[in-house]
Amino acid sequence: MSDNLENFIGKFNGGNRTHRYDVDMSLPSGINDEGQNSRFFIRAVSLPPSQINPIRIPYRGRLLKWPGDRIYFPWTFRVLDQNEGDNKSLWNSFNEWSNRINDNKENTSNQDWGSFTSDWTIKQIGYDGGATKTITLFDCWPTIVGPISMDANSIDTLVEFTVTVEYTYHTVAGT
């Protein structure tokens, strides 16, 4: 079989679209997220990476690289802020969550793991509306709640901010 356009078209199924995704992220119980249905207005997201670091073993002038431990990197995403009334924006909710982990005023830490972590799911959506990939992040908690930039010269622009979370591990399902 030759490599030609007709063969490519016959094998190509339309590809995955970068704008077709869904993120299901529930805030821990008690965080002020009323009216947001525990779903965030995610503007941009990438699937989280992981890495297996090699263990380097010297042997007779050569270096054998043996698979070592897997590490999971912090995950950053961009959010459209939405106000639902006094102190009920997503930015406020993330800051409230961060304050629950380490209090701004008292500088005390929460030691109840289950009260400040939450499992999240990221789905890549296929052309038929079904999930082609499902990534579940376990035990998420925010490490960085990014700033909200204000600019008097900026018009026709929505308020956005970034959030970086840590998590224990993730699983991947789908093709």
C-alpha positions in Angstrom: 0.0 0.0 0.0 1.4 3.3 -1.0 1.5 6.4 1.2 -1.0 8.7 -0.5 -3.8 11.1 0.5 -6.6 8.6 -0.1 -5.0 6.1 2.3 -4.5 8.8 4.9 -8.1 9.9 4.6 -9.2 6.3 4.9 -7.4 5.8 8.2 -7.9 9.3 9.7 -10.9 9.5 12.1 -11.0 13.2 12.5 -8.5 13.5 15.4 -9.0 14.9 18.8 -10.0 18.5 19.3 -8.1 20.6 22.0 -11.3 22.4 23.0 -13.3 19.3 23.8 -12.7 18.5 27.5 -14.5 18.3 30.8 -13.1 18.8 34.3 -15.0 17.7 37.3 -13.4 19.2 40.4 -15.3 19.3 43.7 -14.2 21.6 46.4 -13.8 20.0 49.9 -16.9 20.1 52.1 -17.6 23.5 53.6 -15.8 25.7 51.0 -18.1 28.5 49.8 -18.9 27.4 46.3 -22.7 27.8 46.3 -24.1 28.5 42.9 -21.1 27.0 41.1 -22.3 23.4 41.2 -18.8 22.3 42.2 -17.7 22.9 38.6 -15.2 25.5 37.6 -15.1 27.5 34.4 -11.9 26.1 33.1 -10.4 28.2 30.4 -7.3 26.1 29.6 -6.0 22.8 30.8 -3.4 20.2 29.8 -3.3 16.5 30.8 -1.0 16.1 33.7 2.5 14.6 33.1 4.3 12.0 35.1 7.9 10.9 34.9 9.8 7.7 35.9 13.3 8.8 36.9 16.2 6.4 36.1 18.4 4.9 38.8 21.9 5.1 37.4 24.0 2.1 38.1 27.7 2.2 37.1 29.0 -1.1 35.6 32.5 -1.5 34.0 32.7 1.9 32.5 29.1 2.0 31.4 26.0 3.5 33.0 22.9 1.2 33.3 19.7 3.2 33.6 17.1 1.2 35.6 13.5 2.4 36.0 13.1 4.1 39.4 10.2 5.9 41.1 7.4 7.7 39.4 6.9 11.3 40.2 3.9 13.5 39.6 4.4 17.2 38.8 2.2 20.0 40.0 -0.8 20.6 37.7 -1.6 24.2 36.6 -4.8 25.3 34.9 -6.5 28.6 34.0 -9.9 29.5 35.4 -12.6 32.1 34.3 -13.6 33.9 37.5 -17.3 34.0 38.1 -19.0 36.1 40.8 -22.1 34.7 42.4 -22.5 37.6 44.9 -20.5 38.8 47.8 -17.4 36.8 48.3 -18.7 34.0 46.2 -16.3 34.0 43.3 -14.1 31.1 42.3 -11.0 33.0 43.2 -12.4 33.5 46.7 -13.3 29.9 47.0 -9.8 28.8 46.1 -8.3 31.2 48.6 -10.7 29.9 51.2 -9.5 26.4 50.5 -5.9 27.5 50.7 -6.6 29.2 54.0 -8.1 26.0 55.3 -4.8 24.2 54.7 -2.7 27.0 56.4 -4.5 29.8 58.1 -3.4 33.3 56.9 -3.7 35.0 60.2 -2.8 32.3 62.8 -0.2 30.4 60.5 -1.7 27.1 61.8 -1.9 24.0 59.6 -4.7 21.6 59.1 -3.7 18.0 59.8 -7.0 16.4 58.7 -6.0 15.1 55.2 -9.6 14.4 54.2 -10.9 17.8 55.1 -8.7 19.7 52.5 -8.1 17.2 49.7 -10.5 16.2 46.9 -10.4 13.8 43.8 -10.8 15.4 40.4 -11.4 14.0 36.9 -10.3 15.3 33.6 -11.9 13.9 30.4 -10.9 14.4 26.8 -14.2 14.3 24.8 -14.3 12.6 21.4 -16.3 13.6 18.4 -19.3 11.5 19.6 -19.5 13.2 23.0 -18.0 10.3 24.9 -14.8 10.4 26.9 -11.7 9.1 24.9 -9.4 9.6 27.9 -10.3 9.9 31.6 -7.6 11.0 34.1 -8.4 10.9 37.8 -6.2 13.0 40.1 -6.3 11.7 43.7 -6.0 13.9 46.8 -5.8 17.3 45.1 -5.1 20.5 47.1 -4.0 24.0 45.9 -0.5 25.2 46.3 -0.8 28.4 44.2 -3.9 30.6 43.7 -2.7 33.0 41.0 -3.4 36.7 40.9 -6.2 38.5 39.2 -4.9 41.2 36.9 -6.8 44.4 36.6 -6.3 46.8 33.6 -8.3 49.9 32.8 -7.2 49.6 29.2 -8.5 46.1 28.8 -12.0 45.8 27.3 -14.1 42.9 26.2 -12.0 40.6 28.4 -13.0 38.2 31.1 -11.2 37.9 34.4 -8.9 34.8 34.6 -6.5 33.4 37.1 -4.4 30.3 37.4 -4.4 27.6 40.0 -1.6 25.1 40.7 -2.5 21.9 42.6 -0.5 19.0 44.0 -1.9 15.5 44.1 -0.9 12.1 45.3 -1.1 10.2 42.0 -3.2 9.9 38.9 -4.7 7.1 36.9 -5.4 7.1 33.1 -8.3 5.2 31.5 -9.3 5.2 27.8 -7.4 5.0 24.5 
